[in-house]
Amino acid sequence: MEKQLKNDFEKIIKTTNFSKETIKIKENHLNQFIATGFPNRKLENWKFSDINQIIKKNIGDLGFYNDYSFANKIDPSIFIDGIEHNKIVFINGRIEKIDFTYEDINKIEILDQDQLENSIKYDNSLISLNSAFTNKYYKIVVKENYSLKKPLIIYQTSTKNLKYKNINLRLDFLLENNSCLKLIEISDDNSRKNFTNTFFNFELKKHTILKNYKIDKKINDNIKYSFNNIQQDTNSISETFILSSGSNFIKNEINCNLNGKYSSAFINGIFSLKNHSHHEIRTSVNHLIDNTKSYQLIKSVLDDNSKSVYQGKIFVNSKAQKTDGYQLSKAVLLNENSEFNAKPELEIYADDVKCSHGSSSGNLNKDSIFYLMSRGLDYEQSKELLINGFLLEVVEKITDSEIRNLIKNLIGVKE
């Protein structure tokens, strides 16, 4: 694999105009990835999802070079109806469209990041891979005292002709003081047997609001990894919702640092899996100063031979008195071959805190099914009604009513 990586890296360098400094930074990231490779179950954070073996089993050998010199045609049928929105469109890892039609152009800044920033460091080989092979990325700046009038939807699409490739995507977001962004990420894959590696970096200044909704619903046999890094200043709020359903394998990681007083992070997610799908959500919420709050709720509905994993960690620094941290995960197993793994963690170094975690799993309540059937419903209707009620609690955590209704329609849950 090392020879393939270096050959593909040289092809990228020859077809781009990166500065010498950026090339050097990319070479360092490449060497870091080569030294460690894809994560495997020997690493604690990957004990339930050995992505090294998953890629070998489902894809085999990967190509790391993608030719971005040719534009891809955008199929307008991918766009969500019924909600006016701004757009960023990725096709096969290439940005084809950035459209902020509904916004004041003086309040949004789009920076072409030709110079790779080297200030963000993680002990994560997949971020090293992303940094080495990302062709081009942008920083979206929401100016001070501005709230986007309409949501921004990021469409991550791929075409049928793409196969056995690694696709790397990156975007940075800066929300200046007293600004607001609603962001929806939608995966719409037509490709097969690729590995998509996404890194989004969010910097939230004082009194800002980020509402981020990640939707993976279309059935496909690709392997995906997504890492969201969120840095929050005083009195900022981040709300993250994850619908994890479509891909063969996907791991969503959320790292959130609450750096400012009265900052809050809310992370909610739904696994709705069947067949042999294997999905994971891993969260790290770090309370680094006093008077911060976090809330996490993850629910799974698992059928056939599917598997879901939730690893959630709340870290409380010794300075972080008056912390309020909560996490809960629940799973309904519809089949004896389905599997749910949970690893809740609390690491607390302050004494004046309110923190809790919990996890439970089980089958649908037979008495509840019997009761509903006695009222005229058949078995499938009864099961659907119970699942609907189980998931509705998570969807109701979405604070934006328009987006909440959109996601309800996508999942099929009802009031």
Residue, then its C-alpha position, 0 to 999 in steps of 0.5 A: m500500500e505504501k508504494q500505491l500511496k506515494n505514486d498517487f501522491e506524486k500524481i496529485i502534486k503534478t496536477t495541482n499548484f500547491s505551494k512548496e510549504t503546502i506540499k511539505i505539510k502534505e508530505n508530513h501528513l502522508n508519512q504519518f498515515i504510512a507510519t500507522g495505516f488504517p485504524n484497527r481493533k488494537l486501538e481502543n477507539w476502534k475496538f468495535s469497528d476495525i475499519n482496516q479489515i472492513i475496507k479489505k473485506n468490502i473493497g480490497d485495494l484502494g486508489f488514492y488519486n482522483d483526477y479533478s481536472f474535469a467538471n462533473k455535471i450536476d443532476p438537479s434531481i438530487f436537490i431537496d424540494g420543499i425547503e429553500h436553501n443555499k448549496i454546496v455540491f460535491i461530486n466524486g470529491r470535487i466541489e462543483k457548486i457553491d451557491f449562497t443565493y438567499e444571503d447577503i453576499n457581504k455577510i458571507e466570505i468564501l476563502d479558497q484555502d490553497q495554503l493548508e493550515n497546519s495548526i490543527k493536530y490530531d492523533n488520527s491517521l484518517i485525518s492525516l490521510n485527508s490532509a495529504f490527499t484533499n485536493k482543494y477546500y474552502k473556509i466559509v466565514v459567517k460575518e459578525n451579527y449575521s444569521l443565514k436566512k436559509p439553511l445551507i445544504i451540502y450535497q455529497t454525491s458520487t457517480k456510477n463510474l467511480k469505484y475502488k477509490n478513496i475520496n477526501l473532503r474538507l470544509d472549514f467554518l468560522l462563525e464570528n460573534n453573534s452569528c448563526l448557521k443551519l447546516i444539512e449534510i446529505s449523502d447521495d451515492n450512486s458509486r460502489k465500493n469506495f471509501t469516503n473520508t470527510f473532515f469538517n472543522f467548526e470555530l464558533k465565536k461568542h454568542t453563536i449558534l450552529k445547527n448541524y444535521k447529518i443525513d445518510k439514508k440512501i442505501n449503498d455499499n460504500i465505506k465512510y468516515s466523518f470527523n467533525n471538530i467543534q471549538q466553542d467560545t462563550n455562550s455558543i451553542s452547537e446542535t448536532f443531529i445524525l441520521s445513520s441509515g444508508s451506507n454499508f459502513i459509516k463512523n461519525e466522530i464528533n469532537c467538541n471542546l467547550n472552551g467558553k463559559y455558558s457554552s452548550a453542545f447537544i448531540n442526538g442521533i438515530f441508527s436505523l439499520k438492516n441487512h449487514s450494515h455496520h454504523e458507529i457514532r463516537t463523541s468526545v465532549n470536553h468541558l474545559i471551563d466552568n458553567t458549560k452544558s452537554y446533552q447526548l441521546i442516541k437511539s438504534v433500531l436494528d434488524d437482520n444482521s446489522k450492528s450499531v456502536y455508540q461510544g460517548k465520552i464526557f470529559v470534565n477539566s478540573k477548572a470546569q465546575k458547574t458542569d452539566g453533562y448527560q448522555l443516554s443510548k437505547a437500542v431496539l433489536l428486532n432480530e436475534n442476529s442484530e448487535f448493539n455495542a455501547k461504551p459510555e465514559l465519564e472522566i471528571y476532575a471537578d467536584d461541583v458537577k452534574c453528570s450522568h450516563g446510561s445505556s439499555s437495549g432490548n426487544l419490542n415489548k410483547d405486551s405492548i404489541f398484544y395490546l395494539m393488536s387487540r385494538g385492531l392493528d395487525y402485527e406489522q402496524s403495531k411494530e411500526l407504531l412502537i418504533n415510531g414512538f421510540l424514535l420520535e423522542v430523538v427527532e423532537k430534540i431538533t429545535d428548527s421546526e422546518i428541518r424537523n419536519l423534513i427529517k420526519n418525512l425522510i425517516g417516516v416518523k409521525e406525530 
